[in-house]
Amino acid sequence: MSHEASKPFDIWNRKTYNIIMTKYCKRCDQILNIDKFTKSKNRYDGVQSYCSECMKKYRIEHYQANKPAHYARNNKARAISREYILNLKNTTPCADCEVIYIGEPWLTEFDHLPEFKKISGIAKLSNTNGLHKKLKEELKKCELVCVVCHRRRTAKRAGWVDNRLAYLLE
């Protein structure tokens, strides 16, 4: 038995076998090239049961038929993220002046530390569905500071303090 014969058959490696694989789409009732199907690691043949075009139509129809459920799920996810942020702002002291602003979350901000790359703003992530894990990762790159301390930090990092106050030292 040759080594080639013992290899498992790979439908995506047509260079080796020089064949064209086809599959039947249940939705459009056509036999199509396997490249017209979206990959799926959960299926026995490695592709979806519907072709890419039919799958796109199916997803649109499913969304339209289930809009209230989608909205409810998305609103719940956003509420969880917002509540998490609000709880942090109400219980965590400012990293610089150590004041806790209970009931006044608008007086605190998340300062992205310069040694980390900012991927997105905290407010944007807290309003986007399904990104609670990314939100927590982004929060690890930040410190919670009050608005006054945040302005001071930003001014020092940007060199504004030295330039704008130089005339006082003359």
N, C-alpha and C positions, 0 to 999 in steps of 0.2 A: 504494500500500500504506500503510495507516494505521500509526501508531506503536503502537497497541494490539496489532495482529496480529504485530508483530515481537518482542514481549516473550516470553521463555521461559515455558512453562507451569509454574506453581507449585502443587503439589497441596495445600499447607498454606494457601494464600490463597483460601479459598472466598468471601470477601466480594466479591472482584472478579468471580469467575466464577459464583457462586451455584449450585454443583453439589455433589453428594455423591459422593465417591470411595469405592469398595469394593475389597476384596481378598479372595482366597481363602486361608484358613488350611489348610495341608496336614495339620496334626495333628488338629484337631477337625472337619475336612471341612465347613466353613461359609464362606459369603460374608459378610463383616462390614464395617462402616464402617471407613474408614482410621484413624479415631481410636482404634480398639481395638488397634492395632499400635504397638509401641515403635519409636521412630525409630532408624535406623542409617545413618550417613554412608557406610558401605562398600557398601551395596546400591544397585542401579541406580534403584529406586523410592523410596529414602529410608526404608524401613521393614523390620523383620524379616520373615522368612517365616512365623513363627508369631505368632498373636495374643498379647496381653500375658498372658492367663490360661494359655494353653498354654506360653508361654515360661517362666513361673514354675514350672509343673509340671515342665517339662523340666530346668530348673536344679536343682530339688530331687532329681529322679531321678538326674541326672548326678552330683551330689555324693554321694548315697547309694551309687551304684555304684562311685565312685572315692575313697572316704574314705581308704584308705591312701596314695594318691598325694597327696591334699590335705594330709594330716598330714605326710608326708615333706617336701613343698615348704615348708610353714609352719615346721616345725622347723628346716629348713636356713636359711631366711631369718632366723629368730630367732637361730640360732647365729652367723650372720655379724655381726649387729648387736651381740650380746653380746661377741663376740671383738674387735670394733672398739673398743668401750667399754673392755674390759679392757686392751687394748694401749695405749690413751690413758692410762689410770690408772697403768699400770706404767712408762711412759716419759716422762710429762710432769711437770715439777716443780710444786710449789705456786706459784701466781702471787704469793703474798705472802712466804712464808718460803723458797721455792726448794728445799724438801726433796723428794726423789723417794722414794715409798714402793713399792719393787719387791716384788712378791709379797704386798702388803697393800692391795688395792684398796678395802677397806672404810674405810680411813683418809682417802680423798679423796672429794670431792663436787663436783658441778657447780653453780656459783653463777650463777644468772641475773642478769645485770647490770640495774640499775634503768632504764637508758635504752631497753631493749628490751621489747616485749610478750611475755610468756611464753604460748605456745600450749599446751604440754603439758610434763609432766615427762620427763626423759631416760629414767628407768627404764621408764615406760609406753611410750614410743616404741620402746625397744630390745626390748620384749616383744611388739610388735604387728607383724604380718606386712606386708611390702611398704612399710614406711615408712622405709627406709634413707635415702632422699633427704631426707625431712622431719626425720629424726634429725640428719643433718649440718647442715641449716639451723638447727635449734634449738641445736646445739652451738656455732654461730658466735655465739650470743647469750650464751654462758657463758664462765666462767673456771674452770679446775680448781684447787681449793684444798683444803688439808687440813681436817679437821673442826674443829680449834681455830681456824684462821683464818676459816673459814666462820661459826662462832659469833660471833667478834669483829666481822666485817663486818655480820652481821645485827643485832647489838646496837647498833652505831653507826648503822646506817640507821634503826632503829626508835626510837632515842633512849633505849634502856635504860641505857646506860652512864652518862649524865648523871643520870638519875633515881635509879638504885639506889646510886650512889656519892656522892651529894650529902651524905649524913650524915657521910662521912669528912672532908669539907672543912670542916665547921663547927667 
